[in-house]
Amino acid sequence: MSGKIKSLDELKVITENATGEGKTVVFTNGCFDLVHPGHVHLLRQAKALGDILIVAVNTDRSIKEIKGPNRPILPEDGRGALLTAMEMVDYVIFFDEPNPTRLIAALKPSVLVKGGDWGRDEVVGSEIVEKNGGRVELIPYLKGYSTTEIIERTQR
C-alpha cells in the first residue's frame, strides 16, 4: 500500500501542522466502490478547494452494514490502491463506522466536500466543520455515474 494511507493519529499531526501554516485542509468521504469518472470529478473539484485533500473511505465491514451483504464490489485494499494512485489525493484514511463524524471532529478540516447528490442538511459532520469556522461544499453530480447505476446496468 501507499504511504498516503494514514492513521488518525498521523493525520491529526499533519492537519494541525498544515492549519498552523495557513493551509486549507479539505475532507471528503465515501465508499468509493467501483471507482468511476464521477469519483474522479468529485476528487478533482475537492482538491481545487484547498491545499491538502483527505479522503476517508469506508471499510469493507462498514459498507456491508450500509449497503448490504453483496457490497463492496472491490475490497478496501483495492479501493485504497486506486485512490492513492490519484495525484489529487494527498491522504487516505479508512473508517469502520457507518459515518465519518469521529474523523471530522478529530481532524477539523476547513472544507467538507460531498457530491451534489447529497442535500446540504444530509452532509454528516457539516455542523462540526461550520462550528469550527469551515464550510461545506457540494460538488455537482456527474450524471450517469454512480456505483449503484453501474452495478444495475451490468446486472441487466
CYANA upper distance limits for C-alpha pairs under 8 A (distance plus 0.5 A):
  1 MET  CA      5 ILE  CA      7.90
  1 MET  CA     77 ASP  CA      8.16
  1 MET  CA     80 GLY  CA      8.20
  1 MET  CA     81 ALA  CA      6.96
  2 SER  CA     81 ALA  CA      7.62
  2 SER  CA     84 THR  CA      6.88
  4 LYS  CA     84 THR  CA      6.62
  4 LYS  CA     90 ASP  CA      6.85
  4 LYS  CA     91 TYR  CA      5.13
  4 LYS  CA     92 VAL  CA      6.45
  5 ILE  CA     80 GLY  CA      8.22
  5 ILE  CA     84 THR  CA      7.91
  5 ILE  CA     91 TYR  CA      6.26
  5 ILE  CA     92 VAL  CA      5.17
  5 ILE  CA     93 ILE  CA      6.23
  6 LYS  CA     10 GLU  CA      6.46
  6 LYS  CA     11 LEU  CA      6.77
  6 LYS  CA     91 TYR  CA      7.17
  6 LYS  CA     92 VAL  CA      6.69
  6 LYS  CA     93 ILE  CA      5.98
  7 SER  CA     11 LEU  CA      6.75
  7 SER  CA     93 ILE  CA      6.78
  8 LEU  CA     12 LYS  CA      6.55
  8 LEU  CA     93 ILE  CA      7.74
  8 LEU  CA    103 LEU  CA      7.81
  9 ASP  CA     13 VAL  CA      7.15
 10 GLU  CA     14 ILE  CA      6.88
 11 LEU  CA     15 THR  CA      6.42
 11 LEU  CA    107 LEU  CA      7.64
 12 LYS  CA     16 GLU  CA      6.49
 12 LYS  CA    106 ALA  CA      7.40
 12 LYS  CA    107 LEU  CA      6.05
 13 VAL  CA     17 ASN  CA      6.60
 14 ILE  CA     18 ALA  CA      6.59
 15 THR  CA     19 THR  CA      6.45
 15 THR  CA     25 VAL  CA      7.27
 15 THR  CA    107 LEU  CA      6.92
 15 THR  CA    108 LYS  CA      8.42
 15 THR  CA    109 PRO  CA      8.18
 16 GLU  CA     20 GLY  CA      6.58
 16 GLU  CA    107 LEU  CA      8.34
 17 ASN  CA     21 GLU  CA      6.79
 18 ALA  CA     22 GLY  CA      6.96
 18 ALA  CA     23 LYS  CA      5.65
 18 ALA  CA     24 THR  CA      7.82
 18 ALA  CA     25 VAL  CA      7.84
 19 THR  CA     23 LYS  CA      5.65
 19 THR  CA     24 THR  CA      7.03
 19 THR  CA     25 VAL  CA      7.67
 23 LYS  CA     50 GLY  CA      7.84
 23 LYS  CA     51 ASP  CA      6.37
 23 LYS  CA     52 ILE  CA      8.08
 24 THR  CA     49 LEU  CA      8.40
 24 THR  CA     50 GLY  CA      5.28
 24 THR  CA     51 ASP  CA      5.69
 24 THR  CA     52 ILE  CA      6.99
 24 THR  CA    109 PRO  CA      8.13
 24 THR  CA    110 SER  CA      6.37
 24 THR  CA    111 VAL  CA      7.98
 25 VAL  CA     50 GLY  CA      6.50
 25 VAL  CA     51 ASP  CA      6.60
 25 VAL  CA     52 ILE  CA      5.41
 25 VAL  CA     53 LEU  CA      6.75
 25 VAL  CA     54 ILE  CA      8.01
 25 VAL  CA    109 PRO  CA      5.57
 25 VAL  CA    110 SER  CA      5.83
 25 VAL  CA    111 VAL  CA      6.94
 26 VAL  CA     46 ALA  CA      7.36
 26 VAL  CA     47 LYS  CA      7.57
 26 VAL  CA     49 LEU  CA      7.50
 26 VAL  CA     50 GLY  CA      6.40
 26 VAL  CA     51 ASP  CA      7.90
 26 VAL  CA     52 ILE  CA      6.42
 26 VAL  CA     53 LEU  CA      5.32
 26 VAL  CA     54 ILE  CA      6.65
 26 VAL  CA    109 PRO  CA      6.21
 26 VAL  CA    110 SER  CA      6.59
 26 VAL  CA    111 VAL  CA      5.19
 26 VAL  CA    112 LEU  CA      6.47
 26 VAL  CA    113 VAL  CA      7.68
 27 PHE  CA     46 ALA  CA      8.48
 27 PHE  CA     53 LEU  CA      6.42
 27 PHE  CA     54 ILE  CA      5.35
 27 PHE  CA     55 VAL  CA      6.53
 27 PHE  CA     56 ALA  CA      7.97
 27 PHE  CA    104 ILE  CA      8.37
 27 PHE  CA    109 PRO  CA      6.55
 27 PHE  CA    111 VAL  CA      6.74
 27 PHE  CA    112 LEU  CA      5.51
 27 PHE  CA    113 VAL  CA      6.62
 28 THR  CA     46 ALA  CA      8.19
 28 THR  CA     53 LEU  CA      8.27
 28 THR  CA     54 ILE  CA      6.96
 28 THR  CA     55 VAL  CA      5.64
 28 THR  CA     56 ALA  CA      6.72
 28 THR  CA    112 LEU  CA      6.47
 28 THR  CA    113 VAL  CA      5.48
 28 THR  CA    114 LYS  CA      6.66
 29 ASN  CA     55 VAL  CA      5.91
 29 ASN  CA     56 ALA  CA      4.90
 29 ASN  CA     57 VAL  CA      6.22
 29 ASN  CA     58 ASN  CA      8.26
 29 ASN  CA    100 PRO  CA      7.81
 29 ASN  CA    113 VAL  CA      8.42
 29 ASN  CA    114 LYS  CA      7.89
 30 GLY  CA     55 VAL  CA      8.40
 30 GLY  CA     56 ALA  CA      7.04
 30 GLY  CA     57 VAL  CA      5.82
 30 GLY  CA     58 ASN  CA      6.65
 31 CYS  CA     57 VAL  CA      5.99
 31 CYS  CA     58 ASN  CA      5.54
 31 CYS  CA     59 THR  CA      8.22
 31 CYS  CA     63 ILE  CA      7.25
 32 PHE  CA     39 HIS  CA      7.70
 32 PHE  CA     57 VAL  CA      7.45
 32 PHE  CA     79 ARG  CA      7.09
 33 ASP  CA     72 PRO  CA      6.51
 33 ASP  CA     73 ILE  CA      6.72
 33 ASP  CA     74 LEU  CA      6.38
 33 ASP  CA     79 ARG  CA      7.15
 33 ASP  CA    147 THR  CA      7.14
 34 LEU  CA     73 ILE  CA      7.19
 34 LEU  CA     74 LEU  CA      6.86
 34 LEU  CA     79 ARG  CA      8.19
 34 LEU  CA    147 THR  CA      6.63
 35 VAL  CA     39 HIS  CA      6.63
 35 VAL  CA     40 VAL  CA      8.26
 35 VAL  CA     79 ARG  CA      7.90
 35 VAL  CA     82 LEU  CA      8.04
 35 VAL  CA    147 THR  CA      8.20
 36 HIS  CA     40 VAL  CA      7.11
 36 HIS  CA    145 TYR  CA      7.35
 36 HIS  CA    146 SER  CA      8.14
 36 HIS  CA    147 THR  CA      8.07
 37 PRO  CA     41 HIS  CA      6.57
 37 PRO  CA    145 TYR  CA      7.25
 38 GLY  CA     42 LEU  CA      6.74
 38 GLY  CA    141 TYR  CA      7.73
 38 GLY  CA    142 LEU  CA      5.86
 38 GLY  CA    143 LYS  CA      8.44
 38 GLY  CA    145 TYR  CA      5.82
 38 GLY  CA    146 SER  CA      7.39
 39 HIS  CA     43 LEU  CA      6.63
 40 VAL  CA     44 ARG  CA      6.59
 41 HIS  CA     45 GLN  CA      6.70
 41 HIS  CA    142 LEU  CA      7.91
 42 LEU  CA     46 ALA  CA      6.52
 42 LEU  CA    114 LYS  CA      8.32
 42 LEU  CA    115 GLY  CA      7.07
 42 LEU  CA    139 ILE  CA      6.76
 43 LEU  CA     47 LYS  CA      6.57
 43 LEU  CA     88 MET  CA      7.29
 43 LEU  CA     89 VAL  CA      7.73
 44 ARG  CA     48 ALA  CA      6.84
 44 ARG  CA     88 MET  CA      6.67
 45 GLN  CA     49 LEU  CA      7.32
 45 GLN  CA    139 ILE  CA      7.51
 46 ALA  CA     50 GLY  CA      7.95
 46 ALA  CA     53 LEU  CA      7.62
 46 ALA  CA    113 VAL  CA      6.86
 46 ALA  CA    139 ILE  CA      8.23
 47 LYS  CA     51 ASP  CA      7.46
 47 LYS  CA     52 ILE  CA      7.51
 47 LYS  CA     53 LEU  CA      6.07
 47 LYS  CA     88 MET  CA      6.44
 47 LYS  CA     89 VAL  CA      7.87
 49 LEU  CA    111 VAL  CA      8.07
 50 GLY  CA    111 VAL  CA      8.29
 52 ILE  CA     89 VAL  CA      8.43
 52 ILE  CA     90 ASP  CA      6.48
 52 ILE  CA     91 TYR  CA      8.48
 53 LEU  CA     88 MET  CA      7.68
 53 LEU  CA     89 VAL  CA      6.07
 53 LEU  CA     90 ASP  CA      5.71
 53 LEU  CA     91 TYR  CA      7.02
 54 ILE  CA     89 VAL  CA      7.19
 54 ILE  CA     90 ASP  CA      6.57
 54 ILE  CA     91 TYR  CA      5.32
 54 ILE  CA     92 VAL  CA      6.29
 54 ILE  CA     93 ILE  CA      7.99
 55 VAL  CA     89 VAL  CA      7.50
 55 VAL  CA     91 TYR  CA      6.73
 55 VAL  CA     92 VAL  CA      5.32
 55 VAL  CA     93 ILE  CA      6.90
 56 ALA  CA     92 VAL  CA      6.25
 56 ALA  CA     93 ILE  CA      5.33
 56 ALA  CA     94 PHE  CA      6.12
 56 ALA  CA     95 PHE  CA      7.26
 56 ALA  CA    100 PRO  CA      7.90
 57 VAL  CA     80 GLY  CA      8.38
 57 VAL  CA     92 VAL  CA      7.59
 57 VAL  CA     93 ILE  CA      6.64
 57 VAL  CA     94 PHE  CA      5.19
 57 VAL  CA     95 PHE  CA      6.61
 58 ASN  CA     62 SER  CA      6.38
 58 ASN  CA     63 ILE  CA      6.63
 58 ASN  CA     76 GLU  CA      8.38
 58 ASN  CA     94 PHE  CA      6.22
 58 ASN  CA     95 PHE  CA      5.67
 58 ASN  CA     96 ASP  CA      6.55
 58 ASN  CA     97 GLU  CA      7.95
 58 ASN  CA     98 PRO  CA      7.92
 58 ASN  CA     99 ASN  CA      8.47
 59 THR  CA     63 ILE  CA      6.81
 59 THR  CA     76 GLU  CA      6.41
 59 THR  CA     94 PHE  CA      6.37
 59 THR  CA     95 PHE  CA      6.26
 59 THR  CA     96 ASP  CA      5.75
 60 ASP  CA     64 LYS  CA      6.79
 60 ASP  CA     71 ARG  CA      8.23
 60 ASP  CA     72 PRO  CA      6.70
 60 ASP  CA     75 PRO  CA      6.73
 60 ASP  CA     76 GLU  CA      6.32
 60 ASP  CA     96 ASP  CA      8.50
 61 ARG  CA     65 GLU  CA      6.89
 61 ARG  CA     96 ASP  CA      7.20
 62 SER  CA     66 ILE  CA      6.74
 62 SER  CA     95 PHE  CA      8.39
 62 SER  CA     96 ASP  CA      5.81
 62 SER  CA     97 GLU  CA      6.37
 62 SER  CA     98 PRO  CA      6.04
 63 ILE  CA     67 LYS  CA      6.12
 63 ILE  CA     68 GLY  CA      7.72
 63 ILE  CA     71 ARG  CA      6.95
 63 ILE  CA     72 PRO  CA      6.70
 63 ILE  CA     98 PRO  CA      8.02
 64 LYS  CA     68 GLY  CA      5.13
 64 LYS  CA     69 PRO  CA      5.64
 64 LYS  CA     70 ASN  CA      7.67
 64 LYS  CA     71 ARG  CA      6.09
 64 LYS  CA     72 PRO  CA      7.24
 65 GLU  CA     69 PRO  CA      8.11
 65 GLU  CA     98 PRO  CA      7.83
 66 ILE  CA     98 PRO  CA      7.11
 67 LYS  CA     71 ARG  CA      6.79
 67 LYS  CA     72 PRO  CA      8.50
 74 LEU  CA     78 GLY  CA      6.55
 74 LEU  CA     79 ARG  CA      6.78
 75 PRO  CA     79 ARG  CA      6.87
 76 GLU  CA     80 GLY  CA      6.38
 77 ASP  CA     81 ALA  CA      6.62
 78 GLY  CA     82 LEU  CA      6.82
 79 ARG  CA     83 LEU  CA      6.75
 80 GLY  CA     84 THR  CA      6.50
 80 GLY  CA     92 VAL  CA      7.72
 81 ALA  CA     85 ALA  CA      6.68
 82 LEU  CA     86 MET  CA      7.41
 83 LEU  CA     89 VAL  CA      7.27
 83 LEU  CA     92 VAL  CA      8.00
 84 THR  CA     89 VAL  CA      6.78
 84 THR  CA     90 ASP  CA      8.06
 84 THR  CA     91 TYR  CA      7.71
 84 THR  CA     92 VAL  CA      7.38
 85 ALA  CA     89 VAL  CA      8.38
 95 PHE  CA     99 ASN  CA      8.49
 95 PHE  CA    100 PRO  CA      7.45
 99 ASN  CA    124 VAL  CA      7.60
100 PRO  CA    104 ILE  CA      6.71
100 PRO  CA    124 VAL  CA      7.78
100 PRO  CA    125 GLY  CA      7.93
101 THR  CA    105 ALA  CA      6.64
101 THR  CA    124 VAL  CA      7.01
101 THR  CA    125 GLY  CA      5.90
102 ARG  CA    106 ALA  CA      6.72
103 LEU  CA    107 LEU  CA      6.43
104 ILE  CA    108 LYS  CA      6.14
104 ILE  CA    109 PRO  CA      7.28
104 ILE  CA    125 GLY  CA      6.76
104 ILE  CA    128 ILE  CA      7.82
104 ILE  CA    129 VAL  CA      7.96
105 ALA  CA    125 GLY  CA      8.10
105 ALA  CA    128 ILE  CA      6.90
105 ALA  CA    129 VAL  CA      8.34
108 LYS  CA    128 ILE  CA      8.30
108 LYS  CA    129 VAL  CA      6.94
108 LYS  CA    132 ASN  CA      7.63
109 PRO  CA    129 VAL  CA      7.09
109 PRO  CA    134 GLY  CA      7.52
110 SER  CA    129 VAL  CA      7.25
110 SER  CA    132 ASN  CA      8.44
110 SER  CA    133 GLY  CA      7.75
110 SER  CA    134 GLY  CA      4.87
110 SER  CA    135 ARG  CA      6.91
111 VAL  CA    129 VAL  CA      7.72
111 VAL  CA    134 GLY  CA      6.11
111 VAL  CA    135 ARG  CA      5.55
111 VAL  CA    136 VAL  CA      6.22
111 VAL  CA    137 GLU  CA      7.48
112 LEU  CA    125 GLY  CA      8.45
112 LEU  CA    126 SER  CA      7.50
112 LEU  CA    129 VAL  CA      7.46
112 LEU  CA    134 GLY  CA      8.29
112 LEU  CA    135 ARG  CA      6.86
112 LEU  CA    136 VAL  CA      5.25
112 LEU  CA    137 GLU  CA      6.68
113 VAL  CA    136 VAL  CA      6.42
113 VAL  CA    137 GLU  CA      5.41
113 VAL  CA    138 LEU  CA      6.32
113 VAL  CA    139 ILE  CA      7.62
114 LYS  CA    118 TRP  CA      7.30
114 LYS  CA    123 VAL  CA      7.61
114 LYS  CA    136 VAL  CA      8.47
114 LYS  CA    137 GLU  CA      7.13
114 LYS  CA    138 LEU  CA      5.64
114 LYS  CA    139 ILE  CA      6.77
115 GLY  CA    138 LEU  CA      5.91
115 GLY  CA    139 ILE  CA      5.30
115 GLY  CA    140 PRO  CA      6.66
115 GLY  CA    141 TYR  CA      6.27
116 GLY  CA    138 LEU  CA      5.55
116 GLY  CA    139 ILE  CA      5.50
116 GLY  CA    140 PRO  CA      4.92
116 GLY  CA    141 TYR  CA      5.25
117 ASP  CA    140 PRO  CA      8.01
117 ASP  CA    141 TYR  CA      6.34
118 TRP  CA    122 GLU  CA      6.70
118 TRP  CA    123 VAL  CA      7.22
118 TRP  CA    138 LEU  CA      8.08
119 GLY  CA    123 VAL  CA      7.28
120 ARG  CA    136 VAL  CA      8.35
120 ARG  CA    138 LEU  CA      7.93
121 ASP  CA    126 SER  CA      8.49
125 GLY  CA    129 VAL  CA      6.88
126 SER  CA    130 GLU  CA      6.56
126 SER  CA    135 ARG  CA      8.11
126 SER  CA    136 VAL  CA      6.73
127 GLU  CA    131 LYS  CA      6.40
128 ILE  CA    132 ASN  CA      6.87
129 VAL  CA    133 GLY  CA      7.04
129 VAL  CA    134 GLY  CA      5.49
129 VAL  CA    135 ARG  CA      6.75
129 VAL  CA    136 VAL  CA      7.93
130 GLU  CA    134 GLY  CA      5.22
130 GLU  CA    135 ARG  CA      5.92
130 GLU  CA    136 VAL  CA      7.89
144 GLY  CA    149 GLU  CA      7.97
145 TYR  CA    149 GLU  CA      7.40
145 TYR  CA    150 ILE  CA      7.61
146 SER  CA    150 ILE  CA      6.71
147 THR  CA    151 ILE  CA      6.64
148 THR  CA    152 GLU  CA      6.67
149 GLU  CA    153 ARG  CA      6.62
150 ILE  CA    154 THR  CA      6.75
151 ILE  CA    155 GLN  CA      6.76
152 GLU  CA    156 ARG  CA      6.94
